[in-house]
Amino acid sequence: MLTTYSLTQPMSVPNLTTEEASPVSSLPSQPTPIVDQEVTDLVCFSHLRWDFVFQRPQHLLSRASRQWRVWFVEEPTYGETYQLELRVIDPHLTVVVPHIPHGSSPETSLDLQRRAVDQLIAQNSIQDFISWYYTPMALSFSHHLQPRLVIYDCMDELSAFLGAPANLLAQEKELLKRANLVFTGGLSLFEAKQARHAHVFAFPSSIDFNHFAPARKGLSQPTDVASIPGPRIGYSGVIDERMDLHLLRSLAQKRPDWQFTLLGPVVKIDGSNLPQAPNIHYLGFKQYLSLPNYFAHWDVAIMPFAINEATRYISPTKTPEYLAAGLPVVSTPIHDVVSMYGHLAPVAIANSPDAFEQAIARALQENNPWEEVDAFLLSHSWDTTWARMNQLIQSQLALVFE
């Protein structure tokens, strides 16, 4: 459901019927009662859009909406007029998108984002709230707010990404001064941030096990893979500067009998530079709900990441998702993959095209035990991660309100 508001109009949250709501796997149909009577809202500032790849922000904030109203503030889009778009995901979670006129100067753009946030807060009676940041750059238009608590959920080292703003590190330094809690999306990020704040906690990528486990029993086959023969070697996720395109090209050349099936949007890189071969299939962006259907018809899952600054701190959400679907995994030596999953039998680490090919060949032949894998995954659910985060949040709120 989409509602667009002019910046000069009052904003109220429209009603949403059950049919219009976007389903989120394993979440209750109704939020639990608000735990903190003093805090009623959580305002999140994100560099990622809600309708992009379903990952950490969506998993955590969907769970946060069980006890608070959650406002997910995206980066602006550009159009003809000043507008503020509110899109209700469920009765307790709303996506907020400022629309800014084409050609606005950077100063005007920040001013309009600041006005949009102020209006959101004023017109929706947001008084006692938590500010939750995924991007330090949002401080540029939200530094004047007075939340009860500031949380920085650092899911990536954004300064290492292609096209990162020049002042991102300075903004992060300021955000770390303001934050009451800092969460990191992986162990390597924790190691990098722990000396910079008194309350840093590692919360690596978790798993919605019940969403992906049905892939093990066989699900209906998507039509766009039906004509692709086996064995199928799959990848799911954003295709950007973090992917080792040379590795993918080499594998496709070495093994023309293997079919490489890639799901996900191409971002920040020229699509014309992607390896092209009869056995490489780019199937584009897929909804989170449909991923198990694809995984059910793969033989091996791969994570062909380049080893560079952009991947130094990543903790791929897809690792536990592949495993929950019953897929053996072959990855390049990403630090958090090695440290968290390298001890599990279905996970192989390979650091060259030849080693990667050999690891996939073994994975196609082996029948690995899954008991240890499942026990590990079930102890790292998104519900468990959110419960642990929430305990820390409640402890900080108790200090604020004592």
N, C-alpha and C positions, 0 to 999 in steps of 0.2 A: 504494500500500500504506500502510495507516495503523496505527500502533502508539501506544497511549496508556499513559503511565506515571504512577503516583502519585509525588508528590514524595518519598515515603518508600521507594520501590522503586529498586533499581539499574537503570541504563539501559544497554542494549547495542544495537547497531545490527542490526536483523534482516536476514536475507538477502533479496535481491530478484532475482526471475527476470527474464530478458530481456523476457518478455511484460508484466511489471508496470511496467517502467521507462518514464518519459516521454521520448519522442524529442526530441532537440534537433538541429536542422538543422545539418549540416556538421561535427559533432563526431565524433571517432573513437569506436569502440565501447568501447575500453579506454583509461584514462588512461596518459599517458606516465610513465616512472619519475620519482620525486620528485627534483627538481633539488637542493634544499637538504636534506641529510640531517639537519641540526639542526632545521629547521622542518618539522613534519608536518601542521599544521592551520591553517585560516583560519576565524575566527569572525566572521561578519558580523552587524551589527545594522541592521535595516531598518524603515522606516516603511511600506513597501509589502509586500504579501503576494506570495509566490512565484506563486500561481495567479491573480494579478491580470493586468493587461495585460503581455504579454511584452516587456520593454524592457531598458534598460541593465543593471540588476542581474543579470537572468537571463543575458544574453549574456556578461557578463564573468565571473561566478562559475561558470558552466558550464565556461568555459575554464580558470579557476583550478583546478577539480576534476581537471584532467588531472595535476596535480603535488602537490596537497595534498588532505586531507580538508576539505571545506567544510561548515560548520554555519551555516545561514541562520536567524538568530533573529528571529522576527517579533514585532510587538506582541501583547500578550495578548488572549485572548478571555475571556468571562465565562460561568461555568456554576455548577454546584452544589458542586463539590469542587475541592481543590487537585490539579491534574494537570499533567503535562508530555507533550505530544504530539510524537512524532518521526515524520516522514513521509519516507521514503527516495525521492528522485528518481532517483538512480542509486547504485551502490555507494560512490561518493566524495562524494556531495552529499546532505545531510539537512536538511529544514526542521524547525525547532524552534519550537513554539508553547506558551507558558505558558497554562494555564487557571486563572483566578482566580475565587473565589466572588463572586457578585453582592453588591453592597453593601459591598465592601471599601473602606476608606478609602484615600486616595492613599498614605499612608505604608505601609499594609499591602500595597498593590499593589506598591510599589517593593521592599519587603522580600521578597515572594514571587518577584518577577522576579530579584532578586539570588540568592536561594536556588536558583532553577531553573538559572541560569547556572552557579553553583558546582557543582551536582550534575552538570550536563552535562559540565563539565570534569573533575571527579573520576572519574566513572564511565566515561568514555571515554578516559582516559589522555591528555588533552590537556595537554601540558607546554610545548613550544616552539611557539608559535603567533603568528599575525598577527591583530590586531584590525582589522576593516574596518567603517567607519561610513558609513551613509547618513543617519542622523539623529543630531544632537547630543544629543537628548533621552535617548538610551540611556546616556549617561554617568551618569545618575542612579542606575543600578543596576549599572554595570560599571566605575566609576572605580577600584575596588580591584584589578582584574585586573593582571597583570604580563606583557603580551605582549612578544615580541621586537621587534615593529614595530607602529606605529599608523598606519593610513591613513584619511584622510577623503576619500571620493569624493563631492564636492558636486555632485549632479546637478540641483538646483533651489535657488532662494532660498526656502526653506520659510517664512521669517518673513513673506513677502508673501502667503502663501496664506490663504484663508478659514479661520478657526478655528485659526490657529497659536497654540501655547502662549505665554503672556506671557514666560516665561523662556527662550525658545528662543535668542535672541541671546546671552544670558549663557552658556548651555551651549555654544554654538558658539565663543565666545571661549575657554572652557576647553579644548575639543577642539582648537582650533588651537594651543594651547600644548603639548598632548601629542603631536600628530601629527608623525610623521617625514616623511610625504609628504601633499600635498593635490592631488587630481585634481579638475578641474572639467568639468562636462558641456557646456560651451560657451565660446565666446570672451568673451562679455559677462560671464559668471561669473568667468572668469580675470582680466579687467580689474578686477573688483570685489574679488577676494581676493588678488591678487598682492602687494599692499603689506602684507598681514597675516601672511605666512609666508615663510620663506626658500626653501621648496621647493614651489612651486605650478606645476602643469603642466596645460595645456588639452588635454582629450581630448573633442572634440565627438562628437555622435551618429554612429555608424558604421552599416555595412550588412552584412547577410548576403545578399550578391548572389545566390548560387545558390538561395536560398529563394524570392526574389521574381521573378527573371528568367523562370521558366517561364510567368508570367502573360502575357508578350508573345506566346506561341505559342498561347494559347487553352487554357483548362482547363475542366473540367466546371462547369456553372452551378449554384450553390446554389439550392435549391428556393424559398427565401424572396425571391429576386429575379426569378424566372422570370416572374412576372406583372407586373413593373414595366416599363413601356415605356421607350424611350430618347428623347433622350440622358440618360444617367445621370451625375450629378455626385456624387462620393463623398467621404466623410470617414470616417476611422478613428481612434479614440482616445477618451480619457476626455472625457465631456461634463460640464463643470463651469463655475466662475465665469470661467474663462479664455476661454470661447467668446463671440463677439459674436452674441448671439441676435437683436439688431435687424438685423444684417447678413443673417443667414440668413432672417429673416422677410421682409425687403425683397426679397431675391433670388427667393424663392418667389412673391411677389406679382408682381414684374416679369415673371417668366418661368414662367408656368403650364405651358408646354410642356416645361420641363426637370424631371427627376425627381431630387430630392436624397435620397441614400441615406446614412444615418449608422449606422456601426457603433461600438459601445462602450457602457460603462456610464454611467449618470447618477449623478454623485457630488457631494455637498455643496450641490446646488441642488434646488429644488422642481420635480419633473418636470412639475407642472401649469403651470409658467411657460414651458415649451418651446413654440416656435412650432408651430402645428398648421395643416396645409393638405393638400389631396388629393395634392400633389406632394412632400410631405416624409414620409420613411419612416424610422422609428427601428427598427432591426433588432436592437438589443441587443448584449450582449457576444459576441465571437467568439474562438475559439481561434486562437492565432498560426499554427498549421499550416494553417488554412483561409483565411487572409487572401488569399493569391495567387488563390484561386478567385474571390473577390469582386472583387479588383482587375482581373482579366482581363475582367470584364464591365462596367467603368466606362469612361466616355469622358474625363472630366477629374477630377482630384483637387483638393480644396480644403482650405485651412487658414484658416478664418474666425475667427481669434483676435482678441479684444479687445486694444486697446493700453492696458495698465494695469500696475500694480505687479506683479501676479501673472504677467504675461507678459514682464516687462522682461528677464529673464535666461534664458528658456527656449531650448532648442535641440532642436526637435521631431525625435524619432527617425523619425517618419513621412515626413519630407521625402525622405531617400534611399530609403526603402522604396517610396514612390510612383514615384520615378524608375526604380528598378531594375525595376519592373513595366511600364515603358514608358508611364507616364501623364504628360501635361503637368500642371503644378502651378500653382495660383493661390493666393497667400497675402497676408494683410495684412502690413504692413511690420515683421515681427519682426526684431530686430537680427541675430540669428545666421543667419536664413534669408537675409536680404539680403546679409550679408557672405560667407557660404559658398557660396550657391547662386544669387545674383542674376545672376551672369555667364553662367549656363547658359541656352541658348535656350528650353528647354521650361518655364522657371520665370518666372512673371509676378508682379509685386508691385502690389497695388492698395490704395488707402487710402480708398475710399468705395464705397457700394453701386453707383453708376453705373460707376465704374472697374472694380469687380469683375465686374459683368455683362459689360462690354465685353471684359475679359480672358478670361473663360470662352468668350465667343462666338468670339474669335480662336483660342483653343486648340482649339475644336471643328473649325475649318477648316484649321489649319496642319499641315504635316508637317515637324516639326523634325528636324534631324540629331541622332543619338544617340552618335556616336563620342566626342565630347568628354565627354559625360555619363558614358558607360561607363568611360572612362579615369579620370575623377575618382572614380567610385564604387569601382572596383577598387583604387584606392590608399587607400581609407578603409574597409577591411573591419574587422569586429570582431576577426578574427584578428590583423591588423596592429596595431590599437589595443591588444589585450592583450599582444602581443609587446613593444611599446614600454613599456607600463606595467611589465611584468615585468622589463625591463632596469633600470628605476629601482628596483624592489623589490630585485632582486639586488644592486645597488650599495649600497643601504642596509643590507641584511643582511650584506654583506661587512664593512662598518664595525662592525656590532654584534658579529660573531664574530671580528674580527681580534685 
